[in-house]
């Protein structure tokens, strides 16, 4: 990991995606839950800032014409998985904006898979980027929500790392080519063990 601060970017680690009974289970995502839990503990113990994203849908949302209904507002499936829950998170609904300083843990809810569909997302990430951290991205799904976050961060000149053993794709065959493309564009691919060691050394 590069020297300097980290900001964790926890993408859509919600029950509908991570639990096999979920409405839109991402294949193989149960395999990454232990790593997600390690990253969540590390952030809490070391004071690493976390920007978490979360789908929050209604049946009227256009995205549900492409995918089965999932992460419907107020349902159990819309909640974060136990491995990444943060009771103290500041949660911003799709139409809400942050007032005041950046919190340690911020959850940005969204109606489409791209977090940068939120009008305030670019401005918020620019505030985190003032210290030129590495944005360390993990979660699901690599070929949709994770992809949108990584490419949005790259487009804004951010330093990005992706934890390859803490992401999973809806289409597993698409994941390798995405990772190769991101490496060509300057993304660092890392493992959970490396991130955890870096977090421990930086405290």
N, C-alpha and C positions, 0 to 999 in steps of 0.2 A: 504494500500500500504506500502511496505517496505520503510524505510527511505533511503534517498540518491537520486542521480540523476536518471532521466528517459530519455530514448530515445524512441520516438514514431516510430513504424514501420507500415506504411500505405500501406496496400497490395491491389494493383490493383483497387483502387476506380475510375474506368474509366466508361465513359458513356455507353459503350456497355454492361457493367455488371449491372449498377445501374439504368438505365432508361428503362422503360417497352418497349420502342420502340427499345432498343439496340439489337445487333445481338446475344448476349448470356446473356440475362437478368437472374440474379440470383434471384430465387423466394424469395419474401419478402424483398428484399434489399432496396426498397423504404422506408421501415419502419425504417431503421437505418440512413438515410441521415441526420436527425436533429442531431443525436449524432455525426456523422462524422464532421458536421459543428462546433459543440461545441469543439471538440478535435482540429480541425484546428485552431480555434480562440485562444484556450488556448495556443497552441504551439507558435503561433505568438506573443501573448501578454507576455508570460513568458519566451521566449527564449529557449524553449525546442527543442532540435535537433530532426529532422524528417528524417528517411530513408524511402523513398517511392519507391515502385516497380510499374512497368507498363509493360504490354504486348505490344510488338511492332512487329506485324507479317507481313510477306509477304505470298502470296498464295503458295509459295514453301515450307513453313515450315511444318515439319512432324506432328506437333501437330494438324494441320487442317484436318488430316485424322481421328481424333477422335472427334473433335468439329467442329461446323459450323465456317466459316470464321468470325473472330472477331478481333477487335483492329488492323485493318490493318493500316500500317504506313501512316500518313498524313490524315486519315479520322477523321470526327467528333467523331466517336465512340471510337477512340483511345485516345482522350483527357481525362484528369481528369474531374470528375464531378465538378460542380461549388462549391459544399460544401467543396472540398478538394484542389481546385486549389491554387497554390502558384507561382505567377509570377516570384519570385526571385529564384526559385529552380535551382540548378545546375543539368542539365540533362546529363546523360551519356548514349550514345547509346550502343547497345549490344556489340560493339567491341571497345568501348572507355574506357580509364582508368582515374582515378582521379589524377590530378597533383596538389600538394600543400595541404594546410590544409583542414580539414573536414569542409564543409559548414554547415550552420544552417539547410538547407533543401536540401537533395540530392535525385534525382530520378534515379533509376537504371532500365533501360529498358532491356527487356529480350525476347527471342524467344520461350522459353518453360515456363511452369508454375512455375518451381522451380527456385527461384532467385539464388540459389547456383549453378545453371548451368553456371553462369557467372564465369570465371576463377578468377576474382578479388574479388568476393563477400566475401569469407572467410577472406581474408586479410583486406578488408575494415571494416567488422564487428569486427574484432579483434582490430582495432584502436579505434572504439567506445567503446569497452569493457574494455579498459585500466583503466577507472574510475569505473569499476564494476557497471554499471547502471542496472536498470531494463528495459528490452526491452518490451515495451508495444505495443502489436500487435492488430490490428483491420483491417477490410476490408473484401474482398471476394476473393475466396469462401473458406469457412472453410475446406471443404473436398479436396481441391486441392492446390491453391496457398498459403492460410494461413497455411495449414498443412505443406507444404514443408518448409515454413519460420520458423514455430515454431520448427519443428523437426531438422532443420538445426542449429538453435540457441542452442537448447538443446545439440546437438552433439558436439558443440564447447564450452560447459561449461558455457553458458550465463544464467543469471537470467531472466526468462520470465514471463510475465503476459499477459492474453488474456481478452479483453473487451467483455463480452458475449452479451451485447446488442448493439454491434457495429460490429458484424460479422454475416454472413449468408452463408448457404451451398447450393450447387446445389441439393444435396440430403438431405433434412431436417432430414430424419430419421437417417442419419449417424452422425449428429452433436453431439448428446448427448453422444454416445460411444466414440467419439474422445475427447470430453472435459473430460470425466471420465478418459480416458487413460492419458491425459496430466497432470491431477491432480496427478495421481499416480506417475508420473515422475517429479513432483516438480513444475509444472506450477501453478501460482496463477490465479484464475478466479475472475474478478472484474467487476464492473459496471461503466458506464461513470460518474455517479455522484461522485463515490469514487475517480476516477482518477482526475477529475476536482478539487475536494477539495484538494487532495494531491498536485496538481500543484499550486494551489493558496497559500497553506501554505509554499511551498518550495521557494517561490520568496522572 
